[in-house]
Amino acid sequence: MPVDTKRIRGPEESQSPLLFMPPAPQTCLARGRYGARANGEIRPVFARCGLLSQAKGSAYIEAGNTKIMCSVYGPRETERKDETDMKSGRLVCDVRLAPFSCEKRGAWIQGSEERDLSASLAESLQPGTCLHRYPRAQIEVNVMVLENDGSVLAHAVTCASLALADAGIEMYDLVLGCALRQEGNVCLVDPDFSEERGRGQAAGNGENQGGVTVALLPNLNQVSGLHADGELREDTLTAAVRTCMDGCHKLYPVVQKAILRVVKKKAPPPEK
């Protein structure tokens, strides 16, 4: 039998790739969470502004394995001719999940999940943006989810708010987002992808389960957006909103440092 000399020969013996995978996280039933993070803790956050030179403003945020990039363009003349006489500006949001962001993605075509995320993002950002300062104009906010490991909407709100601030868009306050997953009597703040899909049901009793995402103006202490799904009792929903508000306040110092860093970078040098 002839030998194919152009093909690289593999090893004589092979091993299963499962041997090189990291061990599965251990379930902590006492706290109802996977891993070492407590229920009320948010994941470590990394934030930077001004990464894209082509955009008016941009931001990048990492929360655990969730990675999101946002770019802002405008204000520019609106594309809709029937809105040329409007007295306030228009905020256009577009959220896209990269094909490699999660297991079920496979194309760049916008799906129903992305359209819902875009609408929720616009509703959360509008109360914090001074759109009346930009009549007959539109501001475009483009969010790209590079890796989806849970709480995408909450971190997209924070990333878009950073990008708007970097673009110099006038705002009443920053808009920060925080998500929560309720599993029975256990609430998981800033859930990851597996917790969002209900794999923490071992901690609950099959009732009073759902997810809550809150967008908050931290200085004004006002909720600008609320998204909830599942079946939650009234008292549980109220407690979940308060917990998410506390999570937003914990995130605020990180966002402040990112904005101060880019402001100092853009500031002109002092005159000698």
N, C-alpha and C positions, 0 to 999 in steps of 0.2 A: 504494500500500500504506500503510495507516495506521501511524503511529508510536506506540509505547507510551511515553507521557511519564512513566509511573510507574516505569519500570525505568531503573536507572543504566546509562548506556552505557559499555562498556568501551573500552580504548584501541584505536586502529586497528591497531597491531602488537603482538604478544605474543612472549614468549621462553620457552623451556623452563625449568621450575623446576630442572632438573638443573644449570643454569649457576650457581645460587646455593648449591648444596650444597658443604660443605667437601671438600677433596681427600681421597681415600682414604689411610689410613695406609700408610706405606712399610714393607715387611717388612725386618726386620733379621736376616738369616740368620746372621750371625756370633754373635748372642746368642740367636737363635731366638724373637724377640719382636716384636710390632707396636708401633711407637712408640718413644719415647726411654727408656722405663723398663727397667732391667736385670732379669734373671730373678729375682734374690733380693730385689727391692724390693717393698714393699707400697704401695698407692695412698695418697695423702694422705687423712687421716681427720679429719672434723669431728664432734664429739659434744657434745650438750647434754642436760641432765636437767630434769625439772620443767616441761615445756611444756604439759601438759594439766591444767587445774585440776579437772576432773571425776573424774579417776582418782586412786587412792591414790599411784601413782608412774608416771612416764612418762619416755621418753627418745627422742632422735632422733639418727640417725647417718647420715653421708654418707661413702662411700668411693669416690672417683672419681665416677661417675654413678649408683652404687647408693645409693638413698635408702630408709631404713627408719624407721618409727615404731612404738613399742611402748608399751602401757599395761598397768598391773597393777592388779587389783581384789582386795580381800580383805585378810586372811583372813576368810572368811565360812563359814557353816554349809554343809556339803556337801549337794548336791542328791540324792545317792544314799542311799536309806534303809537299804540293806543295809550301808553303811559307817559307820553312826553310832557303832559301838563300836571303830573303829580307833584305835590309839594314836598314830599319826603323821598329819600332814596329807597333802593330795593336791594335786599340781601339775597344773593343766590348761592346756595350751598350744594356741593356735589361730593358725595362720599363714595369711594370705590375700594373694593377689596382686591388686592393683588391676587393673581392666579396662584401664587405660591404662599399666600398668607395662611391658609388652613387647608385641611384635607379635602373638603368638598368643592373647592373652587377650581375652575378649569378654563375660564375664558375671561376676556376683558369686558364682556357685555354686562351692562348694569341690570341687576335682578331686582326682585321685589324687596328683598332685605335691604339692599343698598338705597333704594328709593325711600323706604321708611326711615332709614338712618339719616338721609339727607333732609327729610321734612322735620324730623325731631331736632336735628342740629340747628336748622334755621329758626325754629320756634324757641330754642334755648338761647340763641345769640341775639335775637332782635331786641329783647327788653334791655340789654346792656349796651347797645350800639346807638349812637346819636344819628339816626338816619335822617332826621330833619335838617341836619347840617349839609346834606348832599342831595339837594332837590334835582329831579330828573336825571339821576345817575344810579348806577348799580355797582355793587361791590361783590366780587366773586370770591368765594371761599372753596378751595379744592382740597379735599382730605384724601390721602392715600394710606390705607392700612397695609403696612408691610408685613406684619405678623399679628395674627389674631389669637391672643391667649386670654380672652375674656375682658369684660367691661369696656368694649370698644366705644360705645356712645359716650360714656362718661369721659374717657381720656381724649376722645375726639373734640369734645366741647372745650376742654382745657387747652389742647393744642391749637385749636382754631382761635381761641381768645388770645393766646400768646402771639399768633401770627397777625391778628388784627392790631394788637398793640405795637408790634414791630413795624407794621405798615403805616403807622401814624394815624390810624382811624380814630376819631374821637369817640370815647366810650364813657358811659356813666360809671362803670366799674368793670373789673375783670369778671369773667364768667368761668367758674370752676365746676367740674363734674365729679360725682362719686356714685358708685353703684353698690347694690346690696342684694344678696340672695337669701331669702327666708326659707328655712327648712324646718317646719314644725315650730319648736320653741328656740331654735338656734338660728342666728342671723350671721351671715358671712359677708363682711365688708370687702369690697374690691375683689369679687370672685374671679377665679381664673376660668379657662374654657371648660374644664371638666366639671367644675362646681356649677357653672351656668347651665350645663346640660343635665343637672339633677343627679349627679353621681354622689352627692352628699346626702341622699335620702336615708342612708342608714342612721343618720342622726335625728331624723324627724319621724313622725308617725303617719305620714301620708296625707296630712291635712295642713291647711294654712301654709301653703307653699307658693312662692312666686318671686319675681324680681322687681326691684325698684331702682330707678336712676334719677338723680336729682341734679339740677343745674342751679348754682347759687351765685349771687352777687355778694361776696364776702364782706366788703365794707358796709354796704347797705343792709346786709343780712336779710336779703329778699330772695325768694325762690323764683327763678325765671323759667324753669322747665321741670316737668315731672312726667316720667314715663313709668308705668307699672303694668305688669302682666301676672297672670296666675290668679289664685284665689286667696286673698288676704283679708283678715278681719279688720274692722275699723281701727281698733286700738293698736293692732300690729302695724298697720300702714302708717299711723301717726308716729309710732316709735321708730319705724324704719326711716321716715323722712328726717327725723331729728338726728338719727345716727349718721345718715348721709351728710347732713349739714356739718356735723362735727368732723367727718372725714374731709370735707372741703376745706375747713379751717386748718386742718393739719397739713393739707397740701399747699396752702397759701404761701408759707415762707419759701418753699422751693421755687414757686413761680415768680415771686418777688426777686429772688437772686438772679434768675435767668433774665428778667427784664433789666435789672440794674447792670448786669454784665454787658448787655448789648448797648445800653444807653451810654455807658462809659466808653465803649469802643467807638461809637459814632460821634461822641462829643469832640469838638475841635480842641486842639492842644492849647493850654493857657498861653497868653501873650507874655513875652519876656520884657 
